[in-house]
Amino acid sequence: MLLSQYRKTDGRIQILARDGTEAFEVKTDQNLYDLALDCATKGEGLRDRIASLGLNGAVDIERLYAEGHLLPPVLHPDPAHLHLTGTGLTHLGSASTRASMHAGAKVEDETDSMKMFRMGIENGKPANGAPGVQPEWFYKGNGDALVAPGAPLTSPTFGLDGGEEPEIAGIYIIGDDGTPFRMGFAIANEFSDHVLEKQNYLYLAHSKLRPASIGPEMLVGDLPEDIRGKSRVRRGDEVLFEEDFLSGEANMSHTIANLEHHHFKYDLFRQPGDVHVHMFGTATLSFAKGLSCQEGDVFEIEAPEFGLPLRNPLKQLPVPAAPEMARVTVL
């Protein structure tokens, strides 16, 4: 089942569901956040709840997408309680991608990345169900940084680059007792500043403080073992970049369960009512192939299991003539 949501003309959020080619409105006034939180409280699955609610007539989801009405699959009423985070060096081939980005860097910098990648290969998928090695981890922002499908991904005035990272994201809600509940999975564009990261690997944390987009649709259920999609960059009618986008545990050095464990082992990330969008990494980057994206370029990420492709144009805020200090006022 694929779930999505859109904003109606009266401002209300409507849930959509589909198991085939057509999308239908779910018979509920709740948005996906409220519905999922109620399911977590009552111990009921999303699929079962939607089946009990029933569906209204079919809607043209592609038209809603084209008109800019689709929203991320989940939002929090208070954006400060939605957390965007992710992991790196989790996919087979991700170490070579990272190495190509850091060509010319000091040997010791490359060795740290390769060491973490090898740690994942050796103990990211423990056979006995125990926790494996922890992955690279990063923070991207809160709900204010979550961009709707079709909306621009904005590079700030001080940004050096704006480039796509095609990933799968797990979407979670925290129950009243602090238990994380996985709502589903969605395509994600973990937009980053790769030029900044390339300057020095210790700038990775800064390079990740950029917006991200997920959706348009969320897959409810287990993640397929072998996901094979496409990542593209379009400039007008021209496709500047197209490469296979591989994910799922068959293409990863960690299990999803291990990545989830090392995120939710922190009490900070088990606060009741919070939402988490946790991105699982990639091995496909147009930047690693030498592409420098420009204002108006469109990122397109798709995989058949996740329904409609995720598309976002790049918006580059103008660079000021002279850098300005961020001013802090003393109270």
C-alpha positions in Angstrom: 0.0 0.0 0.0 1.1 3.5 -0.8 0.0 6.5 1.3 0.2 10.2 0.5 -1.5 13.4 1.5 -2.5 16.6 -0.1 -3.8 20.0 1.0 -7.4 20.7 -0.1 -8.6 24.1 -1.2 -10.1 24.7 2.2 -6.7 24.1 3.9 -7.5 20.6 5.3 -5.1 17.7 4.7 -6.5 14.7 3.0 -4.9 11.2 3.1 -4.7 9.2 -0.2 -4.2 5.5 -0.5 -3.5 3.2 -3.4 -2.6 -0.4 -4.1 -2.7 -0.2 -7.8 -2.7 2.6 -10.5 -5.5 4.7 -8.9 -5.4 6.7 -5.7 -8.4 7.1 -3.5 -9.3 9.4 -0.7 -9.4 7.7 2.7 -12.6 8.3 4.6 -11.2 10.3 7.4 -10.7 13.9 8.5 -7.4 13.0 10.2 -4.0 13.7 8.6 -1.4 10.9 8.5 0.3 12.2 11.7 -2.9 12.0 13.8 -3.9 8.7 12.2 -0.5 7.1 12.9 -0.3 8.4 16.4 -3.8 7.0 17.1 -2.8 3.6 15.6 0.3 3.6 17.8 -1.7 4.3 20.9 -4.3 1.5 20.1 -1.8 -1.0 18.7 -3.3 -1.1 15.3 -1.5 -1.2 11.9 -1.9 1.6 9.3 -3.0 -0.9 6.7 -5.7 -2.4 8.9 -7.0 1.0 10.0 -7.3 2.3 6.5 -9.1 -0.9 5.5 -11.6 -0.3 8.3 -12.1 3.4 7.4 -12.8 2.7 3.7 -12.1 4.8 0.6 -14.0 7.4 -1.3 -13.8 8.0 -5.1 -10.6 8.0 -7.1 -8.6 11.2 -7.5 -6.0 12.2 -10.1 -2.9 12.1 -8.0 -0.6 13.1 -10.9 -2.7 16.3 -11.5 -2.5 17.1 -7.8 1.3 16.7 -8.0 1.6 18.9 -11.1 -0.5 21.6 -9.4 1.7 21.6 -6.3 -0.9 20.2 -3.8 0.9 17.1 -2.6 2.6 17.3 0.8 5.3 15.2 2.4 3.8 11.9 3.5 3.9 13.1 7.1 4.1 16.4 8.8 4.2 17.4 12.5 1.9 20.2 13.8 5.0 21.6 15.5 7.9 21.4 13.0 10.4 21.5 15.9 9.3 18.0 16.8 10.1 16.5 13.4 13.7 15.4 13.1 15.6 15.0 9.8 18.6 12.7 10.2 20.6 10.2 8.2 23.5 7.7 7.9 26.4 7.5 5.4 28.8 4.8 4.1 26.0 2.2 4.4 25.7 1.1 0.8 28.0 -1.2 -1.2 30.0 1.2 -3.4 29.5 4.2 -1.1 33.1 4.2 -0.1 34.3 4.5 -3.6 31.8 7.3 -4.2 33.1 9.1 -1.1 36.7 8.6 -2.2 36.1 10.1 -5.6 34.6 13.2 -3.9 37.7 13.5 -1.8 40.3 12.9 -4.5 43.5 14.7 -3.5 42.6 14.7 0.2 45.1 13.6 2.8 45.5 9.8 3.1 44.4 9.8 6.7 41.1 11.4 5.8 40.4 8.7 3.2 41.4 6.0 5.6 38.8 7.1 8.2 36.0 6.8 5.6 37.3 3.4 4.4 37.7 2.1 7.9 34.1 3.0 8.7 32.9 1.4 5.5 34.8 -1.8 6.3 33.4 -1.9 9.8 30.0 -2.0 8.3 30.9 -4.8 5.9 32.3 -6.8 8.7 29.6 -6.2 11.4 26.7 -4.2 10.0 24.6 -7.3 9.5 25.1 -9.4 12.6 23.5 -12.8 12.2 22.4 -13.3 15.8 20.0 -10.3 15.9 22.3 -8.4 18.3 23.3 -4.8 17.5 26.0 -4.4 14.9 28.6 -1.7 14.5 27.2 1.9 14.5 27.2 3.8 11.2 28.2 7.3 10.3 25.3 9.6 11.5 24.3 13.2 10.7 21.7 15.7 11.5 19.9 17.7 8.8 17.3 19.8 10.6 13.7 19.9 11.8 10.4 20.0 10.1 11.1 23.5 8.7 13.8 21.9 6.5 11.3 19.3 5.0 10.3 20.3 1.5 7.2 19.1 -0.3 7.5 17.0 -3.5 7.8 19.4 -6.4 8.9 22.3 -4.3 12.4 23.9 -4.6 15.4 22.7 -2.7 17.1 25.9 -1.8 20.9 26.4 -1.5 21.6 29.3 0.9 23.5 32.4 0.0 26.7 31.0 1.6 26.3 27.6 0.0 29.0 26.4 -2.4 27.0 23.6 -4.1 23.5 22.1 -4.1 23.4 18.5 -5.2 21.1 15.5 -4.9 21.5 12.4 -2.8 18.9 9.7 -3.8 18.1 7.6 -0.7 15.4 5.6 1.1 14.0 7.2 4.2 12.3 5.4 7.1 9.4 7.4 8.6 8.7 7.0 12.3 6.4 8.2 15.0 7.1 7.9 18.7 4.3 6.4 20.9 3.2 7.6 24.3 5.6 5.2 26.1 8.6 6.2 24.0 8.3 3.3 21.5 9.4 4.1 17.9 6.8 3.0 15.4 7.8 2.7 11.7 5.0 4.2 9.5 6.7 3.3 6.3 9.4 4.1 3.8 9.7 6.8 1.1 12.1 8.0 -1.6 14.2 10.9 -0.3 16.5 13.5 -1.7 19.1 14.2 1.0 20.2 17.4 -0.6 23.8 18.4 0.4 26.7 20.8 -0.2 29.3 18.5 -1.7 31.8 21.3 -2.5 31.9 22.3 1.1 32.3 18.7 2.2 35.1 18.2 -0.2 37.1 21.1 1.3 37.5 19.1 4.5 35.7 16.0 5.7 35.2 17.7 9.1 32.8 20.1 7.2 30.4 17.1 6.7 28.1 18.3 9.5 27.9 21.8 7.9 27.3 20.4 4.4 24.2 18.4 5.6 22.4 21.4 7.1 20.3 21.8 4.0 16.7 21.1 3.2 15.5 17.6 2.1 12.4 16.2 0.4 10.6 12.9 0.7 7.7 11.2 -1.1 5.4 11.8 -2.8 4.2 8.4 -1.5 5.0 6.3 1.5 5.3 2.5 1.2 3.6 0.8 4.1 5.1 -2.6 5.0 8.6 -4.2 4.7 11.3 -2.6 2.6 12.1 -4.7 -0.5 15.5 -6.4 -0.4 16.6 -5.2 -3.8 15.5 -1.7 -4.9 16.5 -0.6 -8.3 15.6 2.9 -9.4 16.9 5.9 -11.3 18.4 9.2 -10.3 18.4 12.0 -12.9 19.2 15.6 -13.2 17.3 17.5 -15.9 18.1 20.9 -17.3 15.2 22.0 -19.5 14.6 19.2 -22.0 18.1 17.7 -21.5 19.0 14.9 -19.1 22.4 15.9 -17.7 22.8 12.9 -15.5 21.1 9.5 -15.2 22.4 6.6 -13.1 21.0 3.5 -11.4 20.0 4.1 -7.8 20.4 0.9 -5.8 19.2 0.4 -2.2 17.6 -2.3 0.0 19.6 -4.6 2.2 20.9 -6.6 -0.7 22.8 -3.5 -1.7 23.7 -2.3 1.8 26.5 -3.1 4.3 24.0 -2.6 7.3 20.6 -4.0 8.0 17.7 -1.5 8.4 17.3 -2.9 11.9 20.9 -2.0 12.8 20.5 1.6 11.5 17.3 2.0 13.4 18.8 0.7 16.6 21.7 3.1 16.5 19.4 6.0 16.0 16.7 5.2 18.5 19.1 4.0 21.2 19.3 7.6 22.3 16.5 8.7 24.7 16.5 12.1 23.0 15.0 10.4 19.9 12.2 8.6 21.8 10.2 11.5 22.9 6.4 10.8 22.7 4.7 12.3 19.7 7.9 13.2 17.8 8.3 12.3 14.1 11.6 11.1 12.6 12.6 11.0 9.0 15.8 8.9 8.9 17.7 8.6 5.6 19.7 5.4 5.0 22.5 6.5 2.6 23.4 6.2 -1.0 26.2 5.3 -3.4 24.9 7.5 -6.3 25.8 11.2 -6.7 26.0 13.3 -9.8 28.6 15.4 -8.1 30.9 12.4 -8.0 30.6 12.3 -11.8 31.7 16.0 -12.1 28.3 17.6 -12.5 27.8 21.1 -11.0 24.0 21.8 -10.7 22.6 25.2 -11.5 19.5 27.2 -10.6 16.4 25.6 -12.2 17.9 22.1 -12.7 15.4 19.4 -11.6 16.3 16.4 -9.5 14.2 13.3 -10.3 14.5 10.1 -8.2 12.3 7.1 -8.8 11.9 3.5 -7.9 8.8 1.4 -9.0 8.0 0.3 -5.5 7.5 3.8 -4.3 5.0 5.1 -6.8 5.4 8.6 -8.3 8.9 9.9 -8.7 10.3 12.6 -6.4 11.0 15.8 -8.3 12.5 19.0 -6.9 14.0 22.0 -8.7 17.2 23.6 -7.4 16.9 27.2 -6.2 20.1 29.1 -5.6 19.8 32.2 -3.4 21.9 35.0 -4.7 25.4 35.4 -3.3 25.8 38.8 -1.6 28.6 41.1 -2.8 30.2 40.9 0.6 29.6 38.3 3.3 27.4 39.4 6.2 27.8 38.3 9.8 24.8 36.6 11.4 24.0 39.1 14.2 23.2 38.1 17.7 21.4 40.5 20.0 22.3 40.6 23.7 19.4 40.5 26.1 
